Amino acid sequence: MRVHCTSTDDDGRKIVTRYGNSELGWNHFTHRHNIKRCAILNAALKDKVDRNDGHGRLEYDGVAIRTGGSPAQVKFVVIVQYTRKTKDGRYDAGRGQKIGVINAFCRNQPNNKCPAWMNQ
């Protein structure tokens, strides 16, 4: 239930990132996918939704670019459950609340794990 980050997308949706657990939220993707800064999430969430399933699952794409010595580009995805409950009904954010960010990962990396330079 505790919120770690907050952002607002281009359509005015207030999107929270809850601490969560090993299955979803901050504690899931920081360990599994090596995303450890709210700024990474906010970079994708500040724009329009890239994919919307029509049932509250929203996906936002982002790109991280490293300049300098050896330039690199990494595509990443932030997945949001913009409903009170998850689809399977296991998680409930409470009346008037949204689940928020459930996962974030890098697309073109082994095991969808983001490179360490993204967290600098």
Backbone as a chain_set.jsonl record, in Angstrom:
{"seq": "MRVHCTSTDDDGRKIVTRYGNSELGWNHFTHRHNIKRCAILNAALKDKVDRNDGHGRLEYDGVAIRTGGSPAQVKFVVIVQYTRKTKDGRYDAGRGQKIGVINAFCRNQPNNKCPAWMNQ", "coords": {"N": [[0.812, -1.205, 0.0], [2.077, 1.196, 0.542], [3.456, 4.108, -1.005], [6.064, 4.662, -3.309], [6.994, 6.183, -5.52], [5.63, 8.863, -7.52], [3.893, 9.905, -10.415], [2.674, 11.774, -13.253], [0.859, 11.202, -16.154], [0.641, 12.113, -19.683], [-2.05, 12.354, -20.192], [-3.091, 13.175, -17.836], [-3.378, 11.293, -15.815], [-2.785, 10.264, -12.517], [-0.158, 8.421, -11.475], [0.991, 5.956, -9.399], [3.813, 4.355, -7.845], [4.015, 1.625, -6.026], [5.562, 0.116, -3.12], [5.171, -2.663, -3.031], [5.742, -6.173, -3.606], [7.566, -9.279, -4.063], [6.306, -10.016, -6.385], [5.049, -7.882, -7.723], [5.326, -4.336, -8.376], [7.642, -1.903, -6.886], [9.528, -3.419, -5.309], [9.593, -5.749, -6.783], [10.534, -5.152, -9.51], [12.929, -3.698, -9.068], [14.801, -5.483, -8.037], [14.658, -7.705, -9.774], [14.816, -6.605, -12.382], [16.602, -4.53, -12.307], [16.016, -1.726, -12.087], [16.329, 1.174, -10.454], [15.689, 3.793, -9.892], [13.373, 6.42, -9.564], [13.271, 8.327, -11.552], [13.727, 7.004, -13.945], [11.329, 5.589, -14.379], [9.579, 7.798, -14.483], [10.417, 9.037, -16.832], [9.28, 7.518, -18.881], [6.571, 7.498, -18.114], [5.682, 10.137, -18.33], [4.713, 10.674, -20.83], [2.301, 9.886, -23.467], [0.128, 6.99, -23.349], [1.346, 3.958, -24.658], [0.357, 1.406, -25.186], [-2.856, 0.094, -24.579], [-4.996, -2.034, -23.038], [-7.672, -1.742, -22.69], [-8.817, -2.566, -20.358], [-7.707, -1.466, -18.133], [-4.978, -2.038, -18.04], [-2.035, -0.513, -18.779], [0.637, 0.386, -20.944], [3.776, 1.898, -21.138], [6.321, 3.114, -23.172], [9.841, 3.66, -23.089], [13.072, 5.196, -23.66], [16.423, 4.861, -22.885], [19.426, 6.607, -23.08], [22.865, 6.376, -23.288], [25.524, 8.523, -23.243], [28.834, 9.542, -24.246], [31.867, 7.773, -23.488], [31.372, 4.891, -24.51], [28.73, 4.891, -26.373], [25.3, 3.978, -25.837], [22.046, 2.534, -26.249], [18.965, 1.835, -24.752], [15.881, 0.231, -24.728], [12.979, 0.476, -22.766], [10.164, -0.655, -20.778], [7.277, 0.348, -19.016], [4.839, -0.965, -17.016], [1.517, -0.488, -16.099], [-1.128, -0.96, -13.823], [-4.046, 0.367, -13.966], [-6.315, 0.301, -12.218], [-8.465, -0.453, -9.411], [-8.17, -3.055, -8.43], [-6.095, -5.922, -9.144], [-6.155, -7.913, -12.155], [-6.478, -10.637, -11.542], [-7.575, -10.413, -9.066], [-6.137, -10.645, -6.71], [-4.79, -8.535, -5.541], [-5.569, -5.443, -3.998], [-5.937, -2.04, -4.078], [-7.409, -0.396, -2.499], [-10.317, 1.612, -1.669], [-11.011, 4.098, -4.032], [-8.404, 4.24, -4.911], [-5.61, 3.421, -7.12], [-3.859, 0.575, -8.421], [-1.33, 0.969, -9.761], [2.102, 1.195, -10.913], [3.15, -1.92, -11.936], [5.188, -3.371, -13.05], [8.438, -3.011, -14.565], [10.845, -3.035, -17.094], [13.765, -3.759, -19.157], [13.748, -4.02, -22.635], [15.524, -4.944, -24.745], [17.59, -6.481, -23.586], [19.555, -9.044, -21.94], [17.586, -11.372, -20.141], [15.764, -9.35, -19.627], [16.918, -7.476, -17.97], [18.029, -4.387, -16.84], [20.849, -2.316, -17.745], [23.493, -1.321, -15.485], [24.326, 1.354, -15.777], [22.07, 2.86, -16.241], [21.041, 3.585, -13.785], [22.536, 5.62, -12.77]], "CA": [[0.0, 0.0, 0.0], [2.926, 2.39, 0.616], [3.862, 4.649, -2.301], [7.488, 5.006, -3.427], [7.118, 7.25, -6.535], [4.383, 9.343, -8.118], [4.08, 10.589, -11.686], [1.439, 12.097, -13.963], [1.072, 11.021, -17.583], [0.215, 13.178, -20.587], [-3.512, 12.445, -20.135], [-3.471, 13.639, -16.505], [-3.519, 10.205, -14.841], [-1.802, 10.204, -11.443], [0.295, 7.033, -11.426], [1.879, 5.703, -8.262], [4.595, 3.121, -7.801], [3.985, 1.145, -4.649], [6.677, -0.773, -2.791], [4.76, -3.978, -3.496], [6.402, -7.373, -3.081], [8.392, -9.939, -5.081], [5.501, -10.278, -7.576], [4.725, -6.653, -8.452], [5.724, -3.084, -7.739], [9.043, -1.514, -6.752], [10.356, -4.528, -4.821], [9.706, -6.75, -7.854], [11.392, -4.81, -10.64], [14.271, -3.218, -8.711], [15.682, -6.637, -7.883], [14.635, -8.581, -10.941], [15.118, -5.933, -13.647], [17.652, -3.533, -12.05], [15.582, -0.332, -12.203], [16.433, 1.618, -9.068], [15.452, 5.237, -9.774], [12.048, 6.882, -10.003], [13.45, 9.125, -12.771], [13.595, 6.104, -15.094], [9.887, 5.392, -14.571], [8.971, 9.073, -14.867], [10.761, 9.34, -18.226], [8.282, 6.863, -19.732], [5.207, 7.818, -17.682], [5.284, 11.525, -18.61], [4.136, 10.75, -22.171], [1.037, 9.195, -23.701], [0.116, 5.532, -23.267], [1.707, 3.309, -25.915], [-0.566, 0.291, -25.357], [-3.934, 0.086, -23.603], [-5.824, -3.203, -23.333], [-9.08, -1.409, -22.49], [-9.262, -3.091, -19.057], [-6.897, -0.875, -17.072], [-3.544, -2.311, -18.176], [-1.416, 0.487, -19.643], [2.072, 0.205, -21.134], [4.494, 3.097, -21.566], [7.668, 2.818, -23.651], [10.862, 4.669, -22.862], [14.401, 4.915, -24.2], [17.541, 5.435, -22.122], [20.587, 6.772, -23.957], [24.124, 6.686, -22.613], [26.457, 9.248, -24.103], [30.197, 9.5, -23.715], [32.807, 6.737, -23.915], [30.768, 3.924, -25.428], [27.301, 5.192, -26.4], [24.381, 2.839, -25.843], [20.626, 2.866, -26.188], [18.186, 0.737, -24.2], [14.433, 0.442, -24.698], [12.37, -0.101, -21.575], [8.703, -0.627, -20.713], [6.679, 0.476, -17.686], [3.482, -1.51, -17.074], [0.676, 0.083, -15.048], [-2.488, -1.463, -13.638], [-4.782, 1.577, -13.573], [-7.587, -0.1, -11.637], [-8.361, -0.664, -7.963], [-7.721, -4.429, -8.189], [-5.442, -6.603, -10.254], [-7.074, -8.725, -12.942], [-6.74, -11.895, -10.84], [-8.251, -10.1, -7.815], [-5.283, -10.911, -5.549], [-4.317, -7.282, -4.93], [-6.573, -4.384, -3.95], [-5.295, -0.805, -3.614], [-8.308, 0.303, -1.586], [-11.341, 2.452, -2.296], [-10.556, 5.353, -4.612], [-6.989, 4.161, -5.261], [-5.223, 2.577, -8.254], [-2.694, -0.27, -8.142], [-0.153, 1.712, -10.217], [3.135, 0.486, -11.667], [3.318, -3.295, -11.471], [6.439, -3.907, -13.561], [9.245, -2.208, -15.479], [11.975, -3.861, -17.518], [14.42, -3.383, -20.404], [13.343, -4.943, -23.696], [16.566, -5.532, -25.579], [18.68, -6.879, -22.697], [19.4, -10.415, -21.452], [16.663, -11.533, -19.006], [15.066, -8.073, -19.435], [17.588, -6.764, -16.882], [18.591, -3.125, -17.313], [22.26, -2.119, -17.413], [23.746, -0.515, -14.281], [24.503, 2.773, -16.083], [20.776, 3.558, -16.211], [20.744, 4.021, -12.427], [23.484, 6.672, -12.351]], "C": [[0.855, 1.269, 0.0], [3.427, 2.799, -0.765], [5.338, 5.046, -2.263], [7.692, 6.177, -4.384], [5.727, 7.641, -7.02], [4.714, 10.089, -9.398], [2.712, 10.907, -12.271], [1.699, 11.97, -15.451], [0.478, 12.182, -18.38], [-1.3, 13.371, -20.599], [-4.013, 12.841, -18.754], [-3.699, 12.543, -15.478], [-2.415, 10.306, -13.795], [-1.431, 8.738, -11.263], [1.298, 6.875, -10.295], [2.673, 4.423, -8.502], [4.656, 2.725, -6.343], [5.186, 0.233, -4.396], [6.375, -2.2, -3.218], [5.496, -5.122, -2.823], [7.224, -8.014, -4.203], [7.623, -10.216, -6.378], [5.173, -9.028, -8.39], [5.174, -5.435, -7.667], [7.237, -2.928, -7.633], [9.933, -2.676, -6.324], [10.517, -5.632, -5.853], [10.74, -6.304, -8.885], [12.755, -4.237, -10.271], [15.24, -4.387, -8.6], [15.767, -7.461, -9.168], [15.12, -7.905, -12.217], [16.086, -4.755, -13.502], [17.235, -2.096, -12.379], [15.474, 0.197, -10.786], [16.235, 3.117, -8.878], [14.067, 5.584, -10.309], [12.147, 7.662, -11.314], [13.323, 8.262, -14.026], [12.115, 5.886, -15.401], [9.235, 6.658, -15.095], [9.259, 9.44, -16.312], [9.752, 8.71, -19.181], [6.867, 7.331, -19.404], [4.766, 9.232, -18.026], [4.612, 11.68, -19.969], [2.798, 10.023, -22.249], [1.219, 7.679, -23.574], [0.474, 4.956, -24.636], [0.796, 2.119, -26.224], [-1.576, 0.3, -24.217], [-4.849, -1.073, -23.959], [-7.32, -2.944, -23.144], [-9.646, -1.891, -21.164], [-8.359, -2.607, -17.932], [-5.413, -1.174, -17.132], [-2.975, -1.352, -19.222], [0.074, 0.197, -19.751], [2.666, 1.475, -21.729], [5.899, 2.681, -21.991], [8.597, 3.981, -23.352], [12.165, 4.234, -23.493], [15.413, 5.614, -23.319], [18.748, 5.465, -23.045], [21.797, 7.142, -23.12], [25.03, 7.365, -23.623], [27.851, 9.145, -23.491], [30.987, 8.363, -24.31], [32.264, 5.743, -24.924], [29.256, 4.131, -25.41], [26.456, 3.916, -26.455], [22.954, 3.347, -25.76], [19.875, 1.635, -25.708], [16.713, 1.125, -24.207], [13.882, -0.225, -23.444], [10.867, 0.134, -21.58], [8.284, -0.488, -19.254], [5.228, 0.028, -17.822], [2.701, -1.039, -15.846], [-0.663, -0.633, -15.018], [-3.293, -0.293, -13.093], [-6.21, 1.225, -13.165], [-7.373, -0.309, -10.142], [-7.768, -2.04, -7.649], [-6.974, -4.963, -9.402], [-6.459, -7.516, -10.937], [-7.439, -10.034, -12.232], [-7.408, -11.687, -9.477], [-7.41, -10.295, -6.558], [-4.85, -9.648, -4.823], [-5.374, -6.203, -5.064], [-5.908, -3.154, -3.347], [-6.161, -0.044, -2.617], [-9.241, 1.24, -2.336], [-10.754, 3.771, -2.77], [-9.096, 5.366, -5.035], [-6.778, 3.275, -6.493], [-3.996, 1.77, -7.851], [-1.416, 0.481, -8.531], [0.818, 0.842, -10.979], [3.288, -0.919, -11.08], [4.64, -3.898, -11.946], [7.124, -2.885, -14.454], [10.463, -3.048, -15.822], [12.556, -3.323, -18.822], [14.157, -4.454, -21.449], [14.509, -5.668, -24.376], [17.812, -5.913, -24.769], [18.467, -8.327, -22.25], [18.535, -10.458, -20.179], [15.886, -10.261, -18.673], [15.659, -7.245, -18.3], [18.29, -5.529, -17.447], [20.061, -2.988, -16.919], [22.421, -1.159, -16.23], [23.84, 0.971, -14.591], [23.184, 3.541, -16.081], [20.461, 4.141, -14.84], [21.671, 5.122, -11.925], [22.877, 8.048, -12.48]], "O": [[0.412, 2.309, -0.488], [3.777, 1.953, -1.588], [5.8, 5.681, -1.314], [8.481, 7.076, -4.092], [4.779, 6.86, -6.943], [5.702, 10.821, -9.459], [1.702, 10.361, -11.825], [2.649, 12.56, -15.967], [-0.11, 13.107, -17.817], [-1.783, 14.439, -20.976], [-5.22, 12.847, -18.513], [-4.167, 12.826, -14.376], [-1.24, 10.42, -14.142], [-2.283, 7.91, -10.939], [2.314, 7.567, -10.24], [2.261, 3.54, -9.254], [5.273, 3.408, -5.525], [5.752, -0.344, -5.325], [7.265, -2.883, -3.725], [5.831, -5.06, -1.64], [7.542, -7.35, -5.19], [8.229, -10.614, -7.373], [5.035, -9.103, -9.611], [5.375, -5.496, -6.454], [8.004, -3.703, -8.204], [10.988, -2.893, -6.92], [11.492, -6.381, -5.801], [11.725, -7.007, -9.111], [13.669, -4.285, -11.095], [16.388, -4.28, -9.032], [16.855, -7.859, -9.583], [15.763, -8.544, -13.049], [16.357, -4.058, -14.479], [18.044, -1.33, -12.903], [14.641, -0.262, -10.004], [16.573, 3.659, -7.826], [13.65, 5.104, -11.363], [11.203, 7.657, -12.106], [12.86, 8.743, -15.06], [11.697, 5.988, -16.554], [8.437, 6.613, -16.031], [8.436, 10.088, -16.958], [9.406, 9.318, -20.194], [6.054, 7.538, -20.306], [3.566, 9.506, -18.016], [4.001, 12.715, -20.236], [2.239, 9.604, -21.236], [2.333, 7.165, -23.681], [-0.037, 5.416, -25.657], [0.497, 1.851, -27.387], [-1.222, 0.486, -23.053], [-5.418, -1.105, -25.05], [-8.142, -3.822, -23.409], [-10.818, -1.659, -20.868], [-8.254, -3.259, -16.893], [-4.648, -0.615, -16.345], [-3.373, -1.37, -20.387], [0.706, -0.193, -18.77], [2.138, 2.047, -22.683], [6.59, 1.977, -21.254], [8.185, 5.141, -23.361], [12.352, 3.062, -23.822], [15.29, 6.805, -23.035], [19.059, 4.476, -23.71], [21.764, 8.096, -22.343], [25.269, 6.848, -24.714], [28.009, 8.711, -22.35], [30.818, 8.018, -25.479], [32.669, 5.762, -26.086], [28.571, 3.608, -24.531], [26.856, 2.913, -27.046], [22.693, 4.445, -25.267], [20.111, 0.526, -26.19], [16.342, 2.206, -23.75], [14.265, -1.343, -23.101], [10.36, 1.003, -22.29], [8.857, -1.122, -18.369], [4.477, 0.566, -18.635], [3.16, -1.171, -14.711], [-1.264, -0.884, -16.062], [-3.232, 0.006, -11.901], [-7.179, 1.772, -13.691], [-6.237, -0.34, -9.667], [-6.967, -2.182, -6.726], [-7.188, -4.521, -10.53], [-7.496, -7.847, -10.361], [-8.581, -10.486, -12.313], [-7.768, -12.655, -8.806], [-7.918, -10.128, -5.449], [-4.573, -9.683, -3.624], [-6.001, -6.062, -6.114], [-5.377, -3.21, -2.238], [-5.673, 0.872, -1.956], [-8.989, 1.612, -3.483], [-10.085, 4.475, -2.013], [-8.595, 6.4, -5.476], [-7.648, 2.486, -6.861], [-3.188, 2.221, -7.04], [-0.51, 0.614, -7.708], [0.422, -0.132, -11.617], [3.524, -1.082, -9.883], [5.158, -4.826, -11.324], [6.478, -2.007, -15.026], [11.046, -3.695, -14.952], [11.918, -2.527, -19.51], [14.321, -5.645, -21.186], [14.463, -6.886, -24.554], [18.941, -5.696, -25.21], [17.329, -8.792, -22.186], [18.74, -9.668, -19.258], [15.402, -10.111, -17.551], [14.97, -6.4, -17.729], [19.048, -5.62, -18.412], [20.472, -3.49, -15.873], [21.579, -0.289, -16.009], [23.469, 1.788, -13.748], [23.189, 4.763, -15.932], [19.69, 5.095, -14.741], [21.588, 5.512, -10.76], [23.532, 9.043, -12.172]]}, "num_chains": 1, "name": "protein.A"}
